Amino acid sequence: MNTRKLVVVSAGLSQPSSTRLLADRLTEATRPALAAHGVEAEVEVVELREHAHDLANNLLTGVPTGGLGAAIDTLAGADGLIAVTPVFNASYSGLFKLFFDVLDPDSLTGMPVLTAATGGTPRHSLALEHALRPMFAYLRAVVVPTAVYAASPDWGSSGTGGGELATRIDRAAEELAALMVARVRRDTGPAEPTPFEQLLAESQGHA
Ligand SMILES: Cc1cc2nc3c(=O)[nH]c(=O)nc-3n(C[C@H](O)[C@H](O)[C@H](O)COP(=O)(O)O)c2cc1C
C-alpha cells in the first residue's frame, strides 16, 4: 500500500483540549478517506503547547531549541497538514501564528492543508475564512474548500460531536485525502537527466 505522511498541528491550550479533540476527529476521518484511494496514512501530531517556550525563544534568537526543530522538520516532510487552532479574539491564537511565523516561508508551498478551529461561540466560525485561509494562501499552501469549525454547542451533550459537525469533518477529510493523493511528493524531485554520452550511444545503437 502507498503511504502519505499526514502532520496534525494542534494549538489547544486546555487539558483536555477541544482543539485536540477536533484534530483527532479530523485525523480519524482522513485515514479511511486515504484508504479509499489505496493510501495508508502515517500520522504525526505536533502539540504546540509543548513548544510554547521554544517558539518564543526561536522568535527572539532564531534558534529552534528543544523539540521544536524536530517538529519543524516533521512538517517540512509532510504530504498534508491538518491545522487546528482555538479562536482567540476572533482570530487564530498567538501560539498557532507563532509556529507558522518561525517556519521557512517555502516549507508549505503546494501542501494540501485542512484548516479547522474551535471556539466558544458559533458566531466566530468565519475566523477560518478571514484569518487562516489568507495566511495559508500567502504561504502558497493549497487549502481545502471545507473548513471545519466546532463551537461548544457542536459537541452536544455527549461531548463527542455529531450531526452537521460530523458531516463537515467527513467532507473536509475527503477533500484533503484527494489532494494528498494527487500531490507529487517534493522529495521525489525531477528524474536525473540521462547523461549526454548515453543518449549519443543509444542513438548510434551502441548502448
Ligand atoms: C484569550 C481567549 C480569547 C478567546 N476568544 C474567543 C473568541 O473570540 N471567540 C470564540 O468563539 N471563543 C473564544 N475563546 C474561547 C476558546 O476559543 C475556546 O474555549 C476554545 O475551544 C478552547 O480550546 P482548547 O480547549 O483546545 O484550549 C477565547 C478563549 C480565550 C482563553
The ligand as an ORCA input file, in Angstrom:
! r2SCAN-3c Opt
* xyz 0 1
  C      -7.976     34.648     25.497
  C      -9.165     33.923     24.923
  C      -9.879     34.507     23.905
  C     -10.974     33.839     23.341
  N     -11.638     34.450     22.326
  C     -12.674     33.784     21.724
  C     -13.359     34.379     20.634
  O     -13.083     35.473     20.201
  N     -14.369     33.669     20.060
  C     -14.738     32.430     20.494
  O     -15.636     31.825     19.908
  N     -14.091     31.844     21.541
  C     -13.080     32.494     22.164
  N     -12.414     31.902     23.206
  C     -12.809     30.542     23.632
  C     -11.892     29.480     23.013
  O     -11.776     29.634     21.616
  C     -12.468     28.084     23.246
  O     -12.666     27.883     24.599
  C     -11.550     27.010     22.652
  O     -12.323     25.934     22.226
  C     -10.517     26.491     23.663
  O      -9.750     25.467     23.038
  P      -8.956     24.368     23.902
  O      -9.982     23.612     24.731
  O      -8.337     23.476     22.886
  O      -7.929     25.087     24.718
  C     -11.344     32.564     23.804
  C     -10.623     31.981     24.862
  C      -9.538     32.656     25.413
  C      -8.752     31.986     26.518
*
